Amino acid sequence: MKNVLLGLLAGAAITYVCMEKKNGKTYSEAYSEMCDKASDLISKVKKNIKDSVDKGVNKAEYVGERADEKLNNETSY
């Protein structure tokens, strides 16, 4: 599976560079632009993953607090 994903990624990168070359850019310009876009995309993905994890942790803490409250209320009768 890993090899398939790497192959797809390499194919997409080669296609992007070739299309930019067709539009009149040099290979180094196209490669540099591709790396910049990939870096931006990776940063956004990392931020989204971190936000999702934080939301999950917050929800788990909330559920734990609610469970503690319910247990404390039931034992106090």
C-alpha positions as CSV (number, residue, x, y, z in Angstrom):
1,M,0.0,0.0,0.0
2,K,2.8,2.3,0.9
3,N,4.5,1.8,-2.5
4,V,1.2,2.5,-4.3
5,L,0.8,5.8,-2.4
6,L,4.4,6.8,-3.1
7,G,3.9,6.0,-6.8
8,L,0.8,8.1,-7.0
9,L,2.5,11.0,-5.2
10,A,5.5,10.8,-7.6
11,G,3.2,10.6,-10.6
12,A,1.3,13.7,-9.4
13,A,4.5,15.6,-8.8
14,I,5.9,14.7,-12.2
15,T,2.6,15.6,-13.9
16,Y,2.5,19.0,-12.1
17,V,6.1,19.9,-13.1
18,C,5.4,18.9,-16.7
19,M,2.3,21.0,-16.9
20,E,4.1,24.0,-15.4
21,K,6.9,23.4,-17.9
22,K,4.3,23.5,-20.7
23,N,3.1,26.8,-19.3
24,G,6.6,28.3,-19.8
25,K,8.2,27.9,-16.5
26,T,11.6,26.3,-16.0
27,Y,11.9,23.0,-14.1
28,S,13.4,24.7,-11.1
29,E,10.7,27.3,-10.9
30,A,8.0,24.6,-11.2
31,Y,9.7,22.4,-8.7
32,S,10.1,25.3,-6.2
33,E,6.4,26.3,-6.6
34,M,5.3,22.7,-6.2
35,C,7.4,22.4,-3.0
36,D,5.9,25.6,-1.6
37,K,2.3,24.4,-2.3
38,A,3.0,21.0,-0.8
39,S,4.5,22.7,2.3
40,D,1.4,24.9,2.7
41,L,-0.9,21.9,2.2
42,I,1.1,19.8,4.8
43,S,0.8,22.7,7.3
44,K,-2.9,22.9,6.8
45,V,-3.3,19.1,7.3
46,K,-1.2,19.2,10.4
47,K,-3.3,22.0,11.8
48,N,-6.6,20.2,11.0
49,I,-5.4,17.0,12.6
50,K,-4.2,18.9,15.7
51,D,-7.6,20.7,16.0
52,S,-9.5,17.4,15.6
53,V,-7.4,15.7,18.3
54,D,-7.9,18.7,20.6
55,K,-11.6,18.6,20.0
56,G,-11.7,14.8,20.8
57,V,-9.7,15.3,24.0
58,N,-12.0,18.1,25.1
59,K,-15.1,16.0,24.4
60,A,-13.6,13.1,26.3
61,E,-12.7,15.3,29.3
62,Y,-16.3,16.7,29.3
63,V,-17.8,13.2,29.2
64,G,-15.5,12.2,32.0
65,E,-16.5,15.2,34.1
66,R,-20.2,14.5,33.5
67,A,-19.8,10.9,34.5
68,D,-18.1,11.9,37.7
69,E,-20.9,14.4,38.5
70,K,-23.5,11.7,37.9
71,L,-21.7,9.2,40.1
72,N,-21.3,11.8,42.9
73,N,-24.9,12.8,42.7
74,E,-26.1,9.2,42.9
75,T,-23.9,8.3,45.9
76,S,-24.8,11.4,47.9
77,Y,-28.4,10.3,48.3
